[in-house]
Amino acid sequence: MFFKVSAIAALVASASAHMAITSPCPRYSANGENCPALPAGAAYDYSIRSPLAVDQALCKYTTPYDTPSATWTAGQAVTVDFEQGGAAHGGGHCQFSLSYDGGKTFVVVHEELKYCFFGSASDGNTATISSYTFNLPADVPSSDKAVFAWSWVNAIGNREFYMNCADVAIKGTSKSFTGKEMTIANHNGYPTIPEFNGNYDTGLEYYTGAKQITVTGSGSTSSGGSGSGSGSASTTTSKTYSSTTTSGAPIGHGAQTSSATATATVPAPVYTTTTAAAPQTTSAAPQTTSAAPQTTSAAPSTSCTHGVMQCNGTGYKVCVWGKWSALINCGARTACKQTSSSAVICDWA
C-alpha cells in the first residue's frame, strides 16, 4: 500500500509542472479520468508532466493497462483533455498518434503544429487551450490493444520531448491505415529542434517531411516515402479557460506566471550549494616566516539531468534544470523506493 501525502505530490509537481493529458487516461496517471486499475507491481506516476528522460522508452511506460482507457470508433470525434495549471512554454508542435504494434511505431491521426495550447504565437507559460477535439480517420483499423499517444516539442525553454500514452480499443472496418510517422525530436538519438525564438516554423521540416507508414490491426507496419500524411483530421474544436499570461521577454523554465484559474501557489524549489574551505599552510624559512600560497578546492559539481529523481532514505531529491532540489521527506513511517531514474514512490517502511 502506498502512503500518499498531498505535499509530496505538490512538491514533485513544482519540479515537473509542464503538461499532461487526463483523458483518455494515460498510463499510471494519478490524475487521469476513468483510469483502469494499475498493472500488478506498477505505481502511480506523480511526475507524469515531466518530459521523457534520455534513457526512457517511448510512452515512458511499456507495460499497458489490462483494460483500455477508452473505446473509440473509426471516424468518430474524440476529445483529448489536458491538466490545467501546467507550463505550456509558449506552445510548440503537438501530435496525436496511434500505434498498433505495442508502442514501437506511431502513425499520426491529428496534429496541432506551431501554436499548440494557444492557437496563435505566444510567449506565455499558461495554456489557454485545455483540450482538443478532432475526428479519427475513418479508415483506422480495429484493435483491442491500440496505443494512443500525445507528443509535444515545446517552443520555449530547455529542449525536451513530452509524451503520454493511453491504451485504447478501436472499432473499425478497414484493414490498414496510411499516414505520417510520428516525429520524435529532442530525445536520445533523434534530431534536436532548437528554441523557436519567435519563429514558429522552427523544426517544421521534421513534421512535413516525415515518412509515410502503413499500419494494420494485426500490428504489422510498413514504410513508404516522405511527405504529408493522410492522418490529420480536418475538424478541430478547442475548449478554452480564462487565464492571464505574462508578456514581454520569452518565458523559460522556472518563470512565474499568474492565472485567473490558479488554485494553488507552489513555492520554488530550494537549492543548496556547498563550497569547501580553502586550506592554508605556513612554511618556516631560515630567519624568516612566509605564508605559503593559499589554495581553494573547487566545490563539488551539482550538475544533473533534468527530471532525474534520487531516493535518499526517508526522502528524495529532484533534479530541476541541472540542480538538485533540497531533500523532500516522504512522511512518517514511510521510505523512498526508486522505480526508475525519473520516478520514485513513498511506501510504508
C-alpha positions in Angstrom: 0.0 0.0 0.0 1.4 3.4 -1.0 1.4 6.3 1.5 0.1 9.3 -0.4 0.8 12.7 1.0 -0.5 15.8 -0.8 2.6 17.7 0.0 4.7 15.1 -1.8 2.6 15.4 -5.0 2.7 19.2 -4.8 6.5 19.3 -4.4 7.0 16.9 -7.3 4.7 19.0 -9.4 6.8 22.1 -8.7 9.7 20.3 -10.3 7.8 18.9 -13.3 4.7 21.2 -13.8 4.5 21.0 -17.6 1.6 19.4 -19.5 -0.1 16.0 -19.4 -3.3 14.5 -20.7 -6.1 13.4 -18.3 -8.4 11.9 -20.8 -8.1 9.3 -22.2 -6.3 8.3 -19.0 -2.6 7.9 -19.7 -0.6 5.0 -18.3 -0.1 5.2 -14.5 -1.6 8.7 -14.2 -2.6 9.8 -10.7 -5.0 12.5 -12.0 -6.5 10.8 -15.1 -10.2 10.4 -15.8 -11.8 6.9 -15.7 -8.4 5.2 -15.3 -8.2 1.4 -15.3 -6.6 -0.4 -12.4 -2.8 -0.3 -12.4 -0.9 -3.3 -13.7 0.5 -5.6 -11.0 3.6 -4.1 -9.4 3.1 -0.6 -11.0 2.9 2.7 -9.1 1.2 6.0 -9.9 3.4 8.5 -11.7 3.3 11.8 -9.8 5.7 13.3 -12.3 3.7 12.5 -15.4 4.1 16.0 -16.7 7.8 15.6 -17.0 9.5 15.2 -20.4 10.9 11.8 -21.4 14.3 11.2 -19.7 17.2 10.4 -22.0 17.1 6.8 -21.0 13.3 6.3 -21.2 11.5 4.4 -23.9 8.7 6.0 -25.9 5.5 6.2 -23.8 7.6 6.3 -20.6 6.0 3.0 -19.5 5.9 -0.1 -21.7 3.5 -2.2 -19.6 -0.1 -1.4 -20.7 -3.2 -1.4 -18.6 -5.1 -4.7 -18.6 -8.2 -2.9 -19.9 -8.4 0.1 -22.3 -8.9 3.6 -21.0 -11.3 4.4 -23.8 -13.1 2.7 -26.7 -13.4 4.6 -29.9 -14.9 4.0 -33.4 -13.1 4.9 -36.6 -14.4 8.3 -37.9 -15.8 9.5 -34.6 -15.0 12.8 -32.9 -12.7 12.2 -29.9 -11.6 14.7 -27.2 -8.2 14.8 -25.5 -8.2 16.8 -22.2 -5.1 18.2 -20.5 -4.4 19.0 -16.9 -4.9 22.7 -16.1 -2.2 24.7 -14.5 0.7 23.3 -16.4 3.5 25.2 -18.0 2.9 25.4 -21.7 6.3 27.1 -22.7 5.0 29.2 -25.5 3.2 26.4 -27.3 5.0 24.4 -30.0 4.3 21.3 -32.1 1.8 18.7 -30.8 0.9 15.4 -32.5 -1.8 12.8 -31.7 -0.9 9.3 -32.9 -1.9 5.7 -32.8 0.3 2.6 -32.5 -0.8 -0.9 -33.4 2.5 -2.7 -32.5 2.6 -2.1 -28.8 4.2 1.4 -29.0 7.1 0.7 -31.3 5.8 2.9 -34.2 3.1 5.6 -34.3 1.1 6.9 -37.1 -0.3 10.5 -36.8 -4.1 11.0 -36.7 -4.1 14.7 -35.8 -1.6 17.5 -35.2 -1.5 21.0 -33.8 1.7 22.5 -35.1 3.3 25.7 -34.1 0.7 27.0 -31.6 -0.3 24.1 -29.5 -2.1 25.1 -26.3 -2.5 28.7 -27.5 -3.8 28.8 -31.1 -1.5 31.7 -32.0 2.0 33.0 -31.3 2.6 33.5 -27.6 5.4 34.0 -25.1 3.1 32.9 -22.3 3.6 30.0 -20.0 -0.1 29.4 -19.1 -2.1 27.4 -21.7 -5.3 29.0 -23.0 -6.5 25.8 -24.7 -7.0 22.8 -22.4 -8.5 20.2 -24.8 -8.6 19.3 -28.5 -11.5 17.6 -30.3 -10.9 16.0 -33.7 -12.2 13.2 -35.9 -10.4 10.0 -36.1 -9.7 9.0 -39.6 -12.5 6.7 -40.9 -10.0 4.1 -42.1 -8.1 3.4 -38.9 -8.3 -0.4 -38.3 -9.8 -2.2 -35.3 -7.7 -3.3 -32.3 -8.4 -4.0 -28.7 -4.8 -3.1 -27.9 -4.1 0.1 -29.7 -1.9 2.8 -28.0 -2.9 6.4 -28.3 -0.1 9.0 -27.9 0.1 12.7 -27.4 3.6 14.1 -28.1 4.9 17.7 -27.9 8.1 19.7 -28.7 7.9 23.0 -26.7 8.6 26.4 -28.2 10.4 28.0 -25.3 12.8 26.5 -22.7 15.0 23.5 -22.4 14.9 21.3 -25.4 12.7 18.4 -24.4 10.2 15.8 -25.8 7.0 15.2 -24.0 4.8 12.1 -24.5 1.9 10.5 -22.7 0.3 7.2 -23.9 -3.1 5.7 -23.3 -4.3 2.2 -24.0 -7.4 2.3 -26.2 -9.7 0.0 -28.2 -10.8 1.0 -31.7 -13.7 -0.4 -33.7 -13.4 -0.1 -37.5 -13.8 -2.0 -40.7 -10.6 -1.0 -42.5 -7.7 -3.4 -42.7 -5.0 -0.8 -42.7 -4.3 3.0 -42.5 -1.5 5.0 -44.1 -0.3 8.3 -42.6 2.7 10.2 -41.4 5.0 8.6 -38.9 5.1 10.5 -35.5 8.0 12.9 -35.3 10.5 12.4 -32.4 12.9 15.2 -31.5 15.0 16.4 -28.5 15.3 12.8 -27.4 18.3 10.5 -27.3 19.3 9.5 -30.9 16.9 11.9 -32.6 17.3 15.4 -34.1 17.3 18.5 -31.8 14.8 21.2 -32.6 16.1 24.5 -31.1 14.1 27.1 -29.2 11.7 28.9 -31.6 12.8 32.4 -30.5 9.6 33.8 -32.1 9.9 31.7 -35.3 7.1 29.2 -35.1 8.3 27.5 -38.3 11.3 26.1 -36.4 11.5 22.4 -36.8 8.5 22.1 -39.2 10.6 20.3 -41.8 10.8 17.3 -39.4 7.0 17.1 -39.5 6.1 18.0 -43.1 8.9 15.7 -44.3 8.0 12.7 -42.1 7.8 9.4 -44.0 4.6 7.6 -44.7 3.9 4.4 -42.8 1.1 1.9 -43.2 -0.3 0.2 -40.0 -2.6 -2.8 -39.7 -4.9 -4.0 -37.0 -2.7 -7.1 -36.6 0.3 -5.0 -35.7 2.4 -5.0 -38.9 3.9 -1.8 -40.1 5.5 -0.9 -43.4 7.1 2.3 -44.5 6.9 4.4 -47.7 8.2 7.7 -48.9 8.3 11.1 -47.3 5.7 13.9 -47.4 2.5 15.0 -45.8 0.4 12.2 -44.4 -3.4 11.5 -44.5 -3.8 11.0 -40.8 -4.6 14.6 -39.8 -8.2 15.2 -39.0 -9.9 18.1 -40.8 -12.2 19.1 -38.0 -10.9 20.6 -34.8 -12.5 22.3 -31.9 -10.9 23.5 -28.7 -12.1 24.3 -25.2 -10.5 27.3 -23.5 -10.3 28.5 -20.0 -9.6 32.0 -18.7 -6.1 32.9 -17.9 -3.7 35.8 -17.5 -0.3 35.4 -19.2 2.9 37.4 -18.9 4.1 39.2 -21.9 7.4 40.6 -22.9 10.6 38.6 -22.7 10.1 34.9 -23.6 9.3 32.8 -20.5 11.6 29.8 -19.9 11.6 27.2 -17.2 11.1 28.4 -13.7 9.5 31.6 -14.7 6.4 32.6 -12.8 3.1 33.5 -14.4 -0.3 34.5 -12.9 -3.6 32.8 -13.8 -7.2 33.6 -13.1 -7.9 29.9 -12.6 -4.9 29.0 -10.5 -5.9 27.2 -7.3 -2.6 26.9 -5.5 0.8 28.5 -5.3 3.7 26.2 -5.2 7.0 27.5 -3.8 10.0 27.3 -6.0 12.5 24.6 -5.1 15.3 25.5 -2.8 18.8 24.6 -3.8 21.8 24.2 -1.6 25.5 24.6 -2.7 28.5 23.7 -0.5 31.9 25.2 -1.0 34.9 23.6 0.6 37.0 25.9 2.7 40.5 26.7 1.3 43.2 25.1 3.3 46.0 27.4 4.4 49.6 26.3 5.0 52.6 28.1 6.5 56.2 27.0 6.0 59.1 28.3 8.1 62.2 29.5 6.2 65.5 30.3 7.9 65.5 33.7 9.6 62.1 34.5 8.0 58.5 33.3 8.1 56.5 33.5 4.9 52.9 32.5 4.2 52.6 29.7 1.7 50.3 30.3 -1.3 46.6 29.8 -0.5 44.7 27.2 -2.5 41.0 26.7 -2.8 39.4 23.4 -3.7 36.6 23.6 -6.2 33.1 23.0 -4.9 31.6 19.6 -5.9 29.6 19.6 -9.1 25.8 20.0 -8.6 25.1 19.2 -12.3 22.5 16.6 -13.0 20.0 15.6 -15.7 16.7 17.4 -15.5 13.8 15.1 -14.4 16.0 12.6 -12.6 14.8 11.7 -9.1 17.0 10.1 -6.4 16.0 8.4 -3.2 17.8 9.2 0.0 16.5 7.1 2.8 13.3 8.6 4.1 13.1 11.2 1.2 14.2 12.1 -2.2 15.7 14.8 -4.4 14.6 16.0 -7.8 16.9 17.4 -10.5 15.5 20.7 -11.7 17.3 22.2 -14.7 20.7 20.9 -13.7 20.5 21.4 -9.9 19.4 19.1 -7.1 16.4 20.2 -5.0 16.5 20.2 -1.3 15.6 16.8 0.3 11.9 16.2 0.2 10.7 14.0 3.1 8.3 11.2 2.3 6.5 11.3 5.7 6.3 9.4 8.9 6.9 5.7 8.8 7.5 5.7 5.0 10.6 5.3 2.9 11.5 6.3 -0.6 11.8 3.5 -3.2 13.3 4.0 -6.6 11.2 2.7 -9.5 13.2 4.3 -12.4 15.7 7.1 -13.0 12.8 9.6 -13.1 10.3 8.1 -10.7 10.1 7.2 -7.0 7.4 6.1 -4.6 7.0 6.7 -0.9 5.8 3.3 0.5 5.4 2.0 4.0 8.7 1.5 5.6 
